[in-house]
């Protein structure tokens, strides 16, 4: 599995957070049409969001890592984004997030690239 970035949601409001994520991913790879996530601890679990007049569907699975989002694009391609714990992403030089602990204790996504979707 190839992980193409990491996303740090800043709140448990998934509808708002996904809107920002999809907006960023659209600029990287083209229009996103579907997201697949694990059932989680979000305050909401929307099944669709509207992005500029188009619908992005969201599916939830019980048997998938909570640290992984699968992104499916309009051209049929797909890629994965690692989902970090909720809260602000660490800035350059900050260690607010301990990668080794995340990988060992939370089932992280393996080798991560430094790119962020947000």
FIFI-697949 format. One record per residue (C-alpha): x, y, z negated. Coordinates in steps of 0.5 Angstrom, whole numbers, plus 2048, in hexadecimal, padded with zeros to 3 digits. Example, Ala and Ser with C-alpha at 12.3 -4.5 7.8 and 13.67 -1.06 7.14 Angstrom:
BEGIN
819,7F7,7F0;
81B,7FE,7F2;
//
This chain:
BEGIN
800,800,800;
803,807,802;
801,80D,7FD;
801,813,801;
800,818,7FB;
7FE,819,7F4;
7F8,81D,7F1;
7F7,820,7EB;
7F0,822,7E9;
7EF,828,7E4;
7E8,826,7E2;
7E3,820,7E1;
7DE,823,7E6;
7E0,81F,7EC;
7DB,822,7F1;
7DF,829,7F0;
7E6,825,7F0;
7E5,821,7F6;
7E2,827,7FA;
7E9,82A,7F9;
7ED,824,7FA;
7E9,822,801;
7EA,82A,803;
7F2,829,802;
7F2,822,805;
7EE,824,80B;
7F4,829,80D;
7F9,823,80C;
7F6,81E,810;
7EF,820,813;
7E8,820,811;
7E7,81B,80B;
7E1,817,80C;
7E1,812,806;
7E4,811,7FF;
7E5,80B,7FB;
7E6,80B,7F4;
7E6,807,7EE;
7E0,808,7E9;
7E3,80D,7E4;
7E1,811,7DE;
7DF,817,7E2;
7D9,81C,7E0;
7D6,81B,7E7;
7D7,815,7EC;
7D4,819,7F2;
7D3,814,7F8;
7D4,81A,7FE;
7D7,821,7FE;
7D5,826,804;
7DC,829,807;
7DA,82E,80C;
7D4,82B,80F;
7D6,824,80F;
7D5,81E,80A;
7DB,81B,806;
7D8,814,803;
7DB,812,7FC;
7DB,80B,7FA;
7DD,808,7F3;
7DF,801,7F2;
7E0,7FD,7EB;
7E6,7F9,7EE;
7EB,7FE,7F0;
7F1,801,7EC;
7EE,808,7E9;
7F5,80B,7EB;
7F3,80B,7F2;
7EF,80E,7F7;
7EE,80C,7FF;
7ED,811,804;
7EA,80F,80A;
7EA,814,810;
7E6,816,816;
7EB,813,81B;
7EA,80C,817;
7F1,80D,813;
7F2,80C,80C;
7F7,80D,807;
7F7,80D,7FF;
7F8,813,7FA;
7FA,811,7F3;
7F6,814,7ED;
7F9,817,7E7;
7F6,818,7E1;
7F1,81E,7E0;
7F4,825,7DE;
7F9,82A,7E2;
7FF,827,7E6;
806,828,7E4;
809,82E,7E7;
810,82D,7EA;
815,82B,7E4;
810,829,7DF;
80F,823,7DC;
808,823,7DA;
806,81D,7DD;
80B,817,7DB;
80B,813,7E2;
80F,80D,7DE;
809,80C,7D9;
804,80D,7DF;
807,808,7E3;
807,803,7DD;
801,804,7D9;
7FC,807,7DE;
7FD,802,7E4;
800,808,7E8;
801,808,7F0;
808,806,7F0;
80D,80A,7F4;
80A,811,7F5;
80C,816,7FA;
80C,81D,7F7;
807,820,7FB;
800,822,7F8;
7F9,823,7FA;
7F8,829,7F6;
//
